[in-house]
Amino acid sequence: MNDVQRVCSRFHAAIELIGARWTGAILRAVFTGRHRYAQIKAAVPGVSDTMLAQRLRTLEDEGVLERRVLPSTPVQVEYHLTPKGRDLDEAMEAVRAWADKWIPAKGPPDESAAGHGG
Amino acid sequence: MNDVQRVCSRFHAAIELIGARWTGAILRAVFTGRHRYAQIKAAVPGVSDTMLAQRLRTLEDEGVLERRVLPSTPVQVEYHLTPKGRDLDEAMEAVRAWADKWIPAKGPPDESAAGHGG
């Protein structure tokens, strides 16, 4: 592999990770202090339990989230960002900021797509 | 659509745009001063003419690149970033920086995957 391909391959692995449906909203929830399953679910409207559980597992497997089982009765499970996960914040915020500025909002017509003045 | 869905939908549009295969390398080439088709192609090893032409067209349609036909003989075509395209730099760099730090390099074993120290 040459350098460009090497960079591309890592870039794509990152894009695949953060671009998976729901992942952005799930990480956003954890970034903003929602650590329990029910809190994360409430912050990601429309996600099914199967999908949310699967995404959380993937993010755990990827080393982005850490699953903590609290020694309580009943047992409480929390999801926390790892250093790798916390580091994602800047990249995701930068994509979000760009999208916010440049991608027209789909929604009621009164929500004007601002930021095209460039 | 609620707010989360609205943000998600824009975020995904952005991810789809920058995450398309070759797009990162193509934009990187233009960002670094390669404006002609042949220069861009040389900077993106492995891309076919069909694919490169298609990607350039999409980026033009999306308003990320501007195609300029220079009044020369023979006609020269150049691709330049629009303000929307220039604004992408930060987001793409942030994703790239994260990937560089956290995604293990696939390649010869002597290329150690640095940056996992957190």
gemmi code that builds the backbone of each chain (N, CA, C; Angstrom):
import gemmi

chains = {
    "A": [
        ("MET", (0.834, -1.210, 0.000), (0.000, 0.000, 0.000), (0.863, 1.252, 0.000)),
        ("ASN", (0.519, 2.212, -0.833), (1.265, 3.470, -0.778), (0.649, 4.401, 0.276)),
        ("ASP", (1.266, 5.575, 0.433), (0.840, 6.464, 1.502), (-0.604, 6.929, 1.355)),
        ("VAL", (-0.961, 7.286, 0.116), (-2.325, 7.787, -0.085), (-3.333, 6.702, 0.287)),
        ("GLN", (-3.052, 5.477, -0.163), (-3.987, 4.394, 0.145), (-4.058, 4.103, 1.642)),
        ("ARG", (-2.905, 4.242, 2.292), (-2.871, 4.008, 3.727), (-3.706, 5.062, 4.454)),
        ("VAL", (-3.532, 6.311, 4.063), (-4.309, 7.379, 4.682), (-5.789, 7.170, 4.392)),
        ("CYS", (-6.098, 6.837, 3.133), (-7.486, 6.621, 2.728), (-8.121, 5.520, 3.540)),
        ("SER", (-7.380, 4.443, 3.711), (-7.956, 3.293, 4.379), (-8.299, 3.623, 5.831)),
        ("ARG", (-7.422, 4.390, 6.498), (-7.730, 4.793, 7.875), (-8.861, 5.808, 7.916)),
        ("PHE", (-8.823, 6.738, 6.988), (-9.874, 7.756, 6.916), (-11.240, 7.070, 6.761)),
        ("HIS", (-11.264, 6.047, 5.894), (-12.530, 5.357, 5.662), (-12.987, 4.553, 6.860)),
        ("ALA", (-12.037, 3.986, 7.566), (-12.414, 3.257, 8.777), (-13.063, 4.226, 9.767)),
        ("ALA", (-12.509, 5.426, 9.851), (-13.076, 6.433, 10.756), (-14.464, 6.862, 10.295)),
        ("ILE", (-14.595, 7.100, 8.998), (-15.882, 7.539, 8.450), (-16.943, 6.459, 8.645)),
        ("GLU", (-16.536, 5.218, 8.433), (-17.494, 4.124, 8.622), (-17.981, 4.064, 10.056)),
        ("LEU", (-17.040, 4.290, 10.961), (-17.390, 4.239, 12.380), (-18.354, 5.361, 12.747)),
        ("ILE", (-17.988, 6.596, 12.436), (-18.831, 7.707, 12.881), (-20.035, 7.908, 11.973)),
        ("GLY", (-19.975, 7.336, 10.771), (-21.070, 7.555, 9.837), (-22.192, 6.543, 9.943)),
        ("ALA", (-21.992, 5.495, 10.717), (-23.052, 4.492, 10.838), (-24.305, 5.150, 11.421)),
        ("ARG", (-25.435, 4.779, 10.876), (-26.699, 5.380, 11.328), (-26.836, 5.245, 12.846)),
        ("TRP", (-27.256, 6.318, 13.512), (-27.473, 6.439, 14.952), (-26.182, 6.727, 15.734)),
        ("THR", (-25.044, 6.346, 15.190), (-23.826, 6.452, 15.991), (-23.551, 7.890, 16.420)),
        ("GLY", (-23.756, 8.823, 15.506), (-23.543, 10.227, 15.839), (-24.407, 10.657, 17.020)),
        ("ALA", (-25.670, 10.307, 16.956), (-26.599, 10.723, 18.012), (-26.291, 9.998, 19.329)),
        ("ILE", (-25.880, 8.739, 19.233), (-25.540, 7.983, 20.448), (-24.325, 8.614, 21.129)),
        ("LEU", (-23.302, 8.894, 20.342), (-22.097, 9.488, 20.932), (-22.391, 10.878, 21.478)),
        ("ARG", (-23.217, 11.615, 20.743), (-23.634, 12.945, 21.212), (-24.268, 12.830, 22.600)),
        ("ALA", (-25.134, 11.840, 22.758), (-25.811, 11.642, 24.047), (-24.789, 11.380, 25.149)),
        ("VAL", (-23.836, 10.497, 24.867), (-22.839, 10.167, 25.899), (-21.925, 11.370, 26.160)),
        ("PHE", (-21.549, 12.062, 25.091), (-20.742, 13.280, 25.244), (-21.431, 14.285, 26.174)),
        ("THR", (-22.748, 14.334, 26.099), (-23.471, 15.338, 26.883), (-23.974, 14.776, 28.210)),
        ("GLY", (-23.345, 13.719, 28.657), (-23.590, 13.274, 30.029), (-24.669, 12.226, 30.223)),
        ("ARG", (-25.162, 11.665, 29.142), (-26.157, 10.591, 29.290), (-25.413, 9.257, 29.233)),
        ("HIS", (-25.359, 8.584, 30.345), (-24.520, 7.393, 30.427), (-25.316, 6.093, 30.526)),
        ("ARG", (-26.555, 6.181, 30.935), (-27.344, 4.954, 31.084), (-28.126, 4.671, 29.812)),
        ("TYR", (-28.371, 3.397, 29.621), (-29.080, 2.942, 28.428), (-30.366, 3.753, 28.180)),
        ("ALA", (-31.199, 3.861, 29.234), (-32.491, 4.539, 29.057), (-32.305, 6.016, 28.690)),
        ("GLN", (-31.262, 6.630, 29.259), (-30.999, 8.042, 28.938), (-30.534, 8.195, 27.488)),
        ("ILE", (-29.701, 7.258, 27.072), (-29.205, 7.322, 25.690), (-30.370, 7.087, 24.733)),
        ("LYS", (-31.182, 6.102, 25.059), (-32.322, 5.796, 24.186), (-33.253, 7.008, 24.055)),
        ("ALA", (-33.494, 7.677, 25.174), (-34.382, 8.839, 25.150), (-33.801, 9.964, 24.288)),
        ("ALA", (-32.486, 9.994, 24.194), (-31.835, 11.077, 23.440), (-31.723, 10.761, 21.950)),
        ("VAL", (-32.066, 9.551, 21.581), (-31.946, 9.132, 20.176), (-33.312, 8.651, 19.687)),
        ("PRO", (-34.202, 9.564, 19.407), (-35.576, 9.163, 19.073), (-35.597, 8.323, 17.804)),
        ("GLY", (-36.381, 7.272, 17.870), (-36.565, 6.450, 16.681), (-35.676, 5.227, 16.631)),
        ("VAL", (-34.697, 5.138, 17.512), (-33.811, 3.976, 17.476), (-34.499, 2.805, 18.189)),
        ("SER", (-34.381, 1.623, 17.629), (-34.975, 0.445, 18.268), (-34.000, -0.104, 19.310)),
        ("ASP", (-34.516, -0.918, 20.221), (-33.634, -1.519, 21.235), (-32.567, -2.390, 20.595)),
        ("THR", (-32.978, -3.170, 19.605), (-32.014, -4.044, 18.927), (-30.874, -3.225, 18.338)),
        ("MET", (-31.243, -2.161, 17.638), (-30.246, -1.340, 16.965), (-29.355, -0.626, 17.974)),
        ("LEU", (-29.974, -0.083, 19.024), (-29.185, 0.633, 20.025), (-28.203, -0.315, 20.718)),
        ("ALA", (-28.683, -1.498, 21.070), (-27.807, -2.467, 21.736), (-26.651, -2.857, 20.814)),
        ("GLN", (-26.981, -3.019, 19.539), (-25.954, -3.402, 18.574), (-24.905, -2.291, 18.419)),
        ("ARG", (-25.372, -1.063, 18.313), (-24.459, 0.060, 18.145), (-23.559, 0.225, 19.363)),
        ("LEU", (-24.174, 0.103, 20.549), (-23.377, 0.258, 21.770), (-22.307, -0.825, 21.827)),
        ("ARG", (-22.677, -2.021, 21.416), (-21.721, -3.121, 21.413), (-20.577, -2.873, 20.426)),
        ("THR", (-20.941, -2.400, 19.252), (-19.900, -2.077, 18.263), (-18.957, -0.999, 18.800)),
        ("LEU", (-19.538, 0.042, 19.387), (-18.706, 1.133, 19.897), (-17.815, 0.657, 21.045)),
        ("GLU", (-18.326, -0.320, 21.802), (-17.515, -0.922, 22.864), (-16.386, -1.753, 22.218)),
        ("ASP", (-16.745, -2.549, 21.230), (-15.735, -3.380, 20.548), (-14.660, -2.527, 19.873)),
        ("GLU", (-15.071, -1.367, 19.395), (-14.116, -0.481, 18.707), (-13.279, 0.319, 19.697)),
        ("GLY", (-13.581, 0.182, 20.970), (-12.807, 0.901, 21.972), (-13.186, 2.365, 22.101)),
        ("VAL", (-14.392, 2.706, 21.644), (-14.853, 4.098, 21.710), (-15.647, 4.327, 23.002)),
        ("LEU", (-16.423, 3.330, 23.375), (-17.175, 3.386, 24.627), (-16.688, 2.278, 25.563)),
        ("GLU", (-16.781, 2.572, 26.845), (-16.465, 1.564, 27.855), (-17.769, 1.268, 28.604)),
        ("ARG", (-18.073, 0.002, 28.758), (-19.286, -0.405, 29.466), (-18.905, -0.671, 30.916)),
        ("ARG", (-19.566, 0.048, 31.817), (-19.250, -0.135, 33.238), (-20.454, -0.708, 33.958)),
        ("VAL", (-20.235, -1.791, 34.663), (-21.306, -2.382, 35.465), (-21.119, -1.899, 36.899)),
        ("LEU", (-22.098, -1.141, 37.379), (-21.975, -0.592, 38.726), (-22.437, -1.619, 39.755)),
        ("PRO", (-21.720, -1.721, 40.867), (-22.070, -2.709, 41.889), (-23.254, -2.238, 42.717)),
        ("SER", (-24.419, -2.246, 42.101), (-25.623, -1.796, 42.796), (-26.706, -2.858, 42.654)),
        ("THR", (-27.779, -2.689, 43.398), (-28.916, -3.599, 43.251), (-30.143, -2.770, 42.912)),
        ("PRO", (-30.797, -2.951, 41.771), (-30.360, -3.863, 40.710), (-29.095, -3.332, 40.016)),
        ("VAL", (-28.458, -4.191, 39.299), (-27.224, -3.812, 38.615), (-27.474, -2.643, 37.650)),
        ("GLN", (-26.605, -1.651, 37.679), (-26.716, -0.531, 36.745), (-25.567, -0.602, 35.732)),
        ("VAL", (-25.895, -0.346, 34.499), (-24.863, -0.348, 33.470), (-24.704, 1.079, 32.945)),
        ("GLU", (-23.484, 1.522, 32.810), (-23.247, 2.843, 32.240), (-22.258, 2.748, 31.084)),
        ("TYR", (-22.407, 3.674, 30.151), (-21.481, 3.758, 29.026), (-20.695, 5.046, 29.130)),
        ("HIS", (-19.391, 4.914, 29.085), (-18.526, 6.087, 29.164), (-17.575, 6.116, 27.974)),
        ("LEU", (-17.181, 7.312, 27.627), (-16.225, 7.443, 26.529), (-14.838, 7.034, 26.981)),
        ("THR", (-14.146, 6.327, 26.150), (-12.733, 6.040, 26.371), (-11.939, 7.248, 25.859)),
        ("PRO", (-10.641, 7.283, 26.066), (-9.846, 8.375, 25.451), (-10.038, 8.415, 23.928)),
        ("LYS", (-10.088, 7.255, 23.300), (-10.330, 7.197, 21.850), (-11.681, 7.823, 21.503)),
        ("GLY", (-12.675, 7.564, 22.323), (-14.004, 8.119, 22.101), (-14.044, 9.613, 22.337)),
        ("ARG", (-13.402, 10.055, 23.425), (-13.387, 11.499, 23.710), (-12.699, 12.264, 22.595)),
        ("ASP", (-11.690, 11.654, 22.038), (-10.950, 12.276, 20.940), (-11.801, 12.471, 19.685)),
        ("LEU", (-12.866, 11.692, 19.576), (-13.741, 11.800, 18.401), (-14.538, 13.092, 18.389)),
        ("ASP", (-14.666, 13.692, 19.557), (-15.548, 14.852, 19.677), (-15.213, 15.935, 18.654)),
        ("GLU", (-13.929, 16.229, 18.536), (-13.526, 17.317, 17.652), (-13.896, 17.026, 16.193)),
        ("ALA", (-13.618, 15.783, 15.771), (-13.923, 15.412, 14.387), (-15.430, 15.476, 14.133)),
        ("MET", (-16.209, 14.935, 15.063), (-17.651, 14.922, 14.845), (-18.231, 16.325, 14.891)),
        ("GLU", (-17.706, 17.141, 15.791), (-18.180, 18.524, 15.861), (-17.851, 19.288, 14.584)),
        ("ALA", (-16.670, 19.008, 14.032), (-16.268, 19.714, 12.810), (-17.177, 19.321, 11.642)),
        ("VAL", (-17.507, 18.025, 11.552), (-18.423, 17.584, 10.486), (-19.806, 18.204, 10.704)),
        ("ARG", (-20.225, 18.176, 11.971), (-21.538, 18.731, 12.291), (-21.602, 20.222, 11.962)),
        ("ALA", (-20.557, 20.944, 12.312), (-20.534, 22.389, 12.059), (-20.608, 22.665, 10.556)),
        ("TRP", (-19.855, 21.866, 9.791), (-19.894, 22.054, 8.338), (-21.298, 21.768, 7.800)),
        ("ALA", (-21.871, 20.658, 8.262), (-23.206, 20.266, 7.790), (-24.232, 21.335, 8.157)),
        ("ASP", (-24.075, 21.865, 9.348), (-25.007, 22.860, 9.841), (-24.954, 24.116, 8.974)),
        ("LYS", (-23.766, 24.422, 8.513), (-23.601, 25.632, 7.708), (-24.005, 25.410, 6.252)),
        ("TRP", (-23.713, 24.223, 5.722), (-23.772, 24.052, 4.278), (-24.840, 23.110, 3.753)),
        ("ILE", (-25.361, 22.234, 4.608), (-26.385, 21.313, 4.109), (-27.752, 21.918, 4.412)),
        ("PRO", (-28.555, 22.117, 3.378), (-29.863, 22.717, 3.619), (-30.677, 21.835, 4.564)),
        ("ALA", (-31.367, 22.477, 5.494), (-32.209, 21.736, 6.427), (-33.416, 21.178, 5.692)),
        ("LYS", (-33.708, 19.907, 5.963), (-34.974, 19.367, 5.473), (-35.978, 19.548, 6.589)),
        ("GLY", (-37.035, 20.243, 6.297), (-38.001, 20.446, 7.364), (-39.046, 21.436, 6.912)),
        ("PRO", (-39.753, 22.022, 7.880), (-40.757, 23.009, 7.509), (-40.083, 24.131, 6.714)),
        ("PRO", (-40.797, 24.695, 5.736), (-40.194, 25.720, 4.890), (-39.756, 26.962, 5.654)),
        ("ASP", (-40.319, 27.181, 6.859), (-39.914, 28.369, 7.594), (-38.493, 28.233, 8.142)),
        ("GLU", (-37.990, 26.965, 8.152), (-36.600, 26.814, 8.589), (-35.680, 27.059, 7.420)),
        ("SER", (-35.241, 28.288, 7.289), (-34.461, 28.617, 6.099), (-33.078, 27.995, 6.182)),
        ("ALA", (-32.572, 27.610, 5.032), (-31.232, 27.018, 4.970), (-30.211, 28.138, 4.959)),
        ("ALA", (-29.789, 28.535, 6.111), (-28.864, 29.660, 6.232), (-27.441, 29.237, 5.898)),
        ("GLY", (-26.632, 30.221, 5.699), (-25.204, 29.937, 5.582), (-24.716, 29.712, 4.172)),
        ("HIS", (-25.557, 29.943, 3.193), (-25.092, 29.749, 1.827), (-24.428, 30.991, 1.239)),
        ("GLY", (-24.347, 32.013, 2.074), (-23.777, 33.256, 1.560), (-22.293, 33.143, 1.214)),
        ("GLY", (-21.605, 32.198, 1.942), (-20.190, 31.904, 1.727), (-19.396, 33.100, 1.333)),
    ],
    "B": [
        ("MET", (-40.048, 16.195, 11.627), (-38.726, 15.797, 12.133), (-38.385, 16.576, 13.397)),
        ("ASN", (-37.866, 15.879, 14.384), (-37.424, 16.623, 15.563), (-35.973, 17.094, 15.383)),
        ("ASP", (-35.464, 17.772, 16.399), (-34.131, 18.377, 16.267), (-33.028, 17.351, 16.063)),
        ("VAL", (-33.109, 16.258, 16.842), (-32.058, 15.241, 16.720), (-32.055, 14.676, 15.306)),
        ("GLN", (-33.239, 14.370, 14.805), (-33.321, 13.810, 13.454), (-32.824, 14.796, 12.406)),
        ("ARG", (-33.118, 16.061, 12.641), (-32.690, 17.088, 11.682), (-31.162, 17.177, 11.663)),
        ("VAL", (-30.564, 17.195, 12.853), (-29.107, 17.242, 12.940), (-28.519, 15.982, 12.311)),
        ("CYS", (-29.134, 14.827, 12.632), (-28.637, 13.555, 12.101), (-28.674, 13.543, 10.589)),
        ("SER", (-29.757, 14.013, 10.050), (-29.933, 13.949, 8.608), (-28.868, 14.801, 7.894)),
        ("ARG", (-28.578, 15.985, 8.447), (-27.531, 16.816, 7.848), (-26.155, 16.199, 8.049)),
        ("PHE", (-25.934, 15.686, 9.244), (-24.654, 15.059, 9.556), (-24.407, 13.919, 8.570)),
        ("HIS", (-25.452, 13.136, 8.308), (-25.289, 12.003, 7.397), (-25.065, 12.432, 5.965)),
        ("ALA", (-25.707, 13.504, 5.581), (-25.466, 14.014, 4.230), (-23.991, 14.406, 4.098)),
        ("ALA", (-23.448, 15.015, 5.143), (-22.040, 15.414, 5.113), (-21.128, 14.187, 5.079)),
        ("ILE", (-21.442, 13.213, 5.900), (-20.624, 11.998, 5.975), (-20.665, 11.258, 4.634)),
        ("GLU", (-21.849, 11.211, 4.037), (-21.964, 10.538, 2.739), (-21.102, 11.230, 1.690)),
        ("LEU", (-21.111, 12.548, 1.755), (-20.332, 13.309, 0.783), (-18.835, 13.065, 0.962)),
        ("ILE", (-18.349, 13.274, 2.174), (-16.899, 13.159, 2.356), (-16.449, 11.709, 2.474)),
        ("GLY", (-17.395, 10.807, 2.772), (-17.004, 9.419, 2.974), (-17.000, 8.585, 1.700)),
        ("ALA", (-17.499, 9.132, 0.603), (-17.520, 8.361, -0.642), (-16.088, 7.999, -1.031)),
        ("ARG", (-15.908, 6.784, -1.488), (-14.565, 6.316, -1.852), (-13.918, 7.278, -2.839)),
        ("TRP", (-12.663, 7.618, -2.629), (-11.823, 8.520, -3.416), (-12.049, 9.994, -3.101)),
        ("THR", (-13.205, 10.337, -2.560), (-13.489, 11.764, -2.403), (-12.475, 12.446, -1.497)),
        ("GLY", (-12.107, 11.773, -0.426), (-11.123, 12.358, 0.483), (-9.814, 12.667, -0.232)),
        ("ALA", (-9.341, 11.693, -0.986), (-8.056, 11.875, -1.675), (-8.158, 12.931, -2.779)),
        ("ILE", (-9.301, 12.966, -3.454), (-9.495, 13.969, -4.513), (-9.469, 15.376, -3.912)),
        ("LEU", (-10.223, 15.560, -2.836), (-10.261, 16.886, -2.224), (-8.899, 17.262, -1.656)),
        ("ARG", (-8.227, 16.263, -1.064), (-6.867, 16.492, -0.555), (-5.971, 17.035, -1.682)),
        ("ALA", (-6.089, 16.411, -2.853), (-5.273, 16.839, -4.000), (-5.568, 18.299, -4.349)),
        ("VAL", (-6.848, 18.638, -4.422), (-7.206, 20.014, -4.788), (-6.797, 20.984, -3.674)),
        ("PHE", (-7.009, 20.577, -2.430), (-6.578, 21.409, -1.301), (-5.094, 21.738, -1.396)),
        ("THR", (-4.310, 20.767, -1.890), (-2.864, 20.963, -1.914), (-2.376, 21.491, -3.263)),
        ("GLY", (-3.293, 22.108, -4.004), (-2.848, 22.854, -5.178), (-2.848, 22.102, -6.496)),
        ("ARG", (-3.418, 20.915, -6.518), (-3.504, 20.203, -7.793), (-4.875, 20.492, -8.396)),
        ("HIS", (-4.888, 21.239, -9.474), (-6.167, 21.713, -10.004), (-6.557, 21.056, -11.321)),
        ("ARG", (-5.592, 20.487, -12.030), (-5.917, 19.897, -13.331), (-6.206, 18.414, -13.166)),
        ("TYR", (-7.023, 17.932, -14.078), (-7.438, 16.532, -14.044), (-6.240, 15.592, -13.894)),
        ("ALA", (-5.232, 15.778, -14.741), (-4.081, 14.857, -14.719), (-3.334, 14.924, -13.387)),
        ("GLN", (-3.264, 16.133, -12.820), (-2.589, 16.280, -11.521), (-3.373, 15.576, -10.415)),
        ("ILE", (-4.696, 15.731, -10.493), (-5.539, 15.099, -9.474), (-5.434, 13.582, -9.607)),
        ("LYS", (-5.488, 13.123, -10.839), (-5.422, 11.680, -11.059), (-4.093, 11.110, -10.533)),
        ("ALA", (-3.010, 11.831, -10.775), (-1.705, 11.353, -10.309), (-1.640, 11.290, -8.789)),
        ("ALA", (-2.442, 12.144, -8.137), (-2.401, 12.198, -6.678), (-3.328, 11.170, -6.029)),
        ("VAL", (-4.116, 10.501, -6.832), (-5.080, 9.532, -6.298), (-4.820, 8.181, -6.957)),
        ("PRO", (-3.792, 7.478, -6.545), (-3.417, 6.254, -7.244), (-4.536, 5.219, -7.160)),
        ("GLY", (-4.765, 4.584, -8.286), (-5.738, 3.486, -8.296), (-7.118, 3.904, -8.766)),
        ("VAL", (-7.368, 5.203, -8.865), (-8.704, 5.638, -9.303), (-8.786, 5.511, -10.829)),
        ("SER", (-9.925, 5.034, -11.313), (-10.111, 4.927, -12.765), (-10.611, 6.265, -13.311)),
        ("ASP", (-10.468, 6.434, -14.623), (-10.956, 7.675, -15.227), (-12.463, 7.839, -15.042)),
        ("THR", (-13.178, 6.752, -15.231), (-14.633, 6.812, -15.058), (-14.991, 7.284, -13.656)),
        ("MET", (-14.338, 6.669, -12.682), (-14.650, 6.995, -11.292), (-14.248, 8.415, -10.951)),
        ("LEU", (-13.065, 8.818, -11.407), (-12.597, 10.168, -11.102), (-13.520, 11.214, -11.733)),
        ("ALA", (-13.899, 10.970, -12.982), (-14.802, 11.912, -13.663), (-16.134, 12.002, -12.921)),
        ("GLN", (-16.601, 10.848, -12.479), (-17.889, 10.812, -11.771), (-17.804, 11.573, -10.440)),
        ("ARG", (-16.729, 11.339, -9.715), (-16.567, 12.010, -8.423), (-16.435, 13.523, -8.600)),
        ("LEU", (-15.660, 13.926, -9.603), (-15.489, 15.365, -9.839), (-16.831, 15.996, -10.176)),
        ("ARG", (-17.616, 15.284, -10.954), (-18.929, 15.793, -11.329), (-19.842, 15.925, -10.119)),
        ("THR", (-19.814, 14.888, -9.279), (-20.632, 14.945, -8.061), (-20.205, 16.115, -7.179)),
        ("LEU", (-18.903, 16.280, -7.018), (-18.413, 17.367, -6.159), (-18.758, 18.729, -6.749)),
        ("GLU", (-18.813, 18.779, -8.070), (-19.241, 20.012, -8.735), (-20.754, 20.220, -8.494)),
        ("ASP", (-21.518, 19.159, -8.670), (-22.970, 19.260, -8.457), (-23.307, 19.640, -7.012)),
        ("GLU", (-22.468, 19.172, -6.097), (-22.720, 19.456, -4.673), (-22.237, 20.850, -4.292)),
        ("GLY", (-21.597, 21.519, -5.222), (-21.117, 22.867, -4.920), (-19.836, 22.900, -4.114)),
        ("VAL", (-19.104, 21.800, -4.129), (-17.844, 21.717, -3.376), (-16.671, 22.111, -4.270)),
        ("LEU", (-16.750, 21.711, -5.520), (-15.733, 22.093, -6.497), (-16.362, 22.940, -7.597)),
        ("GLU", (-15.548, 23.819, -8.127), (-15.997, 24.623, -9.266), (-15.108, 24.240, -10.451)),
        ("ARG", (-15.726, 23.961, -11.570), (-14.993, 23.576, -12.774), (-14.764, 24.839, -13.601)),
        ("ARG", (-13.506, 25.115, -13.885), (-13.193, 26.325, -14.659), (-12.571, 25.930, -15.987)),
        ("VAL", (-13.140, 26.446, -17.041), (-12.578, 26.192, -18.360), (-11.723, 27.399, -18.737)),
        ("LEU", (-10.435, 27.164, -18.896), (-9.526, 28.283, -19.190), (-9.501, 28.552, -20.694)),
        ("PRO", (-9.526, 29.827, -21.059), (-9.564, 30.185, -22.483), (-8.184, 30.019, -23.118)),
        ("SER", (-7.777, 28.788, -23.270), (-6.461, 28.509, -23.851), (-6.635, 27.520, -24.999)),
        ("THR", (-5.563, 27.323, -25.734), (-5.590, 26.318, -26.797), (-4.438, 25.344, -26.565)),
        ("PRO", (-4.690, 24.068, -26.343), (-6.032, 23.494, -26.206), (-6.697, 23.945, -24.907)),
        ("VAL", (-7.980, 23.760, -24.847), (-8.738, 24.167, -23.663), (-8.205, 23.464, -22.414)),
        ("GLN", (-8.016, 24.209, -21.365), (-7.586, 23.623, -20.086), (-8.745, 23.685, -19.093)),
        ("VAL", (-8.903, 22.614, -18.369), (-9.952, 22.596, -17.349), (-9.297, 22.514, -15.975)),
        ("GLU", (-9.759, 23.317, -15.056), (-9.245, 23.248, -13.690), (-10.398, 23.098, -12.700)),
        ("TYR", (-10.071, 22.458, -11.606), (-11.053, 22.309, -10.528), (-10.575, 23.102, -9.324)),
        ("HIS", (-11.440, 23.949, -8.831), (-11.099, 24.751, -7.656), (-12.154, 24.572, -6.574)),
        ("LEU", (-11.726, 24.756, -5.353), (-12.667, 24.649, -4.238), (-13.556, 25.876, -4.185)),
        ("THR", (-14.804, 25.657, -3.928), (-15.727, 26.755, -3.653), (-15.575, 27.096, -2.157)),
        ("PRO", (-16.229, 28.133, -1.687), (-16.200, 28.388, -0.226), (-16.727, 27.185, 0.556)),
        ("LYS", (-17.763, 26.542, 0.051), (-18.295, 25.344, 0.714), (-17.231, 24.249, 0.771)),
        ("GLY", (-16.483, 24.106, -0.313), (-15.424, 23.107, -0.356), (-14.263, 23.456, 0.563)),
        ("ARG", (-13.874, 24.735, 0.562), (-12.765, 25.143, 1.432), (-13.116, 24.910, 2.895)),
        ("ASP", (-14.380, 25.139, 3.199), (-14.840, 24.949, 4.576), (-14.762, 23.488, 5.028)),
        ("LEU", (-14.714, 22.579, 4.082), (-14.648, 21.149, 4.426), (-13.301, 20.766, 5.014)),
        ("ASP", (-12.312, 21.587, 4.745), (-10.943, 21.217, 5.126), (-10.843, 20.863, 6.602)),
        ("GLU", (-11.433, 21.702, 7.429), (-11.309, 21.489, 8.869), (-11.929, 20.163, 9.297)),
        ("ALA", (-13.120, 19.888, 8.765), (-13.799, 18.642, 9.139), (-12.998, 17.432, 8.668)),
        ("MET", (-12.514, 17.484, 7.438), (-11.770, 16.337, 6.915), (-10.447, 16.159, 7.653)),
        ("GLU", (-9.803, 17.263, 7.964), (-8.542, 17.170, 8.708), (-8.765, 16.590, 10.096)),
        ("ALA", (-9.881, 16.977, 10.705), (-10.159, 16.482, 12.056), (-10.413, 14.974, 12.029)),
        ("VAL", (-11.141, 14.506, 11.018), (-11.378, 13.064, 10.891), (-10.061, 12.343, 10.618)),
        ("ARG", (-9.276, 12.937, 9.721), (-7.995, 12.335, 9.356), (-7.065, 12.264, 10.589)),
        ("ALA", (-7.041, 13.332, 11.356), (-6.160, 13.356, 12.535), (-6.577, 12.275, 13.534)),
        ("TRP", (-7.888, 12.147, 13.704), (-8.370, 11.110, 14.628), (-7.988, 9.728, 14.101)),
        ("ALA", (-8.223, 9.500, 12.826), (-7.910, 8.198, 12.221), (-6.427, 7.897, 12.331)),
        ("ASP", (-5.639, 8.925, 12.112), (-4.191, 8.768, 12.158), (-3.739, 8.349, 13.547)),
        ("LYS", (-4.406, 8.890, 14.536), (-4.019, 8.591, 15.913), (-4.573, 7.249, 16.380)),
        ("TRP", (-5.786, 6.932, 15.968), (-6.497, 5.818, 16.611), (-6.745, 4.584, 15.764)),
        ("ILE", (-6.673, 4.709, 14.442), (-6.928, 3.531, 13.611), (-5.587, 2.885, 13.296)),
        ("PRO", (-5.433, 1.627, 13.669), (-4.149, 0.979, 13.396), (-3.878, 0.964, 11.901)),
        ("ALA", (-2.647, 1.238, 11.538), (-2.257, 1.222, 10.120), (-2.269, -0.209, 9.620)),
        ("LYS", (-2.858, -0.392, 8.452), (-2.730, -1.689, 7.787), (-1.540, -1.583, 6.852)),
        ("GLY", (-0.578, -2.411, 7.033), (0.586, -2.324, 6.153), (1.673, -3.227, 6.670)),
        ("PRO", (2.900, -2.957, 6.248), (3.997, -3.788, 6.721), (4.056, -3.733, 8.238)),
        ("PRO", (4.434, -4.823, 8.892), (4.443, -4.860, 10.352), (5.380, -3.848, 10.979)),
        ("ASP", (6.383, -3.366, 10.199), (7.291, -2.384, 10.779), (6.612, -1.024, 10.982)),
        ("GLU", (5.452, -0.849, 10.313), (4.719, 0.402, 10.552), (3.867, 0.247, 11.788)),
        ("SER", (4.413, 0.612, 12.918), (3.694, 0.369, 14.166), (2.502, 1.317, 14.275)),
        ("ALA", (1.442, 0.806, 14.886), (0.246, 1.621, 15.070), (0.444, 2.474, 16.301)),
        ("ALA", (0.978, 3.656, 16.085), (1.275, 4.544, 17.228), (0.020, 5.252, 17.694)),
        ("GLY", (0.119, 5.862, 18.843), (-0.949, 6.743, 19.282), (-2.017, 6.087, 20.134)),
        ("HIS", (-1.811, 4.834, 20.533), (-2.825, 4.205, 21.366), (-2.612, 4.460, 22.856)),
        ("GLY", (-1.617, 5.260, 23.165), (-1.306, 5.502, 24.545), (-2.357, 6.335, 25.273)),
        ("GLY", (-3.237, 7.011, 24.516), (-4.319, 7.785, 25.121), (-3.773, 8.971, 25.875)),
    ],
}
model = gemmi.Model(1)
for chain_id, residues in chains.items():
    chain = gemmi.Chain(chain_id)
    for i, (resn, *xyz) in enumerate(residues, 1):
        res = gemmi.Residue()
        res.name, res.seqid = resn, gemmi.SeqId(i, " ")
        for name, pos in zip(("N", "CA", "C"), xyz):
            atom = gemmi.Atom()
            atom.name, atom.element = name, gemmi.Element(name[0])
            atom.pos, atom.b_iso = gemmi.Position(*pos), 0.0
            res.add_atom(atom)
        chain.add_residue(res)
    model.add_chain(chain)
structure = gemmi.Structure()
structure.add_model(model)
structure.setup_entities()
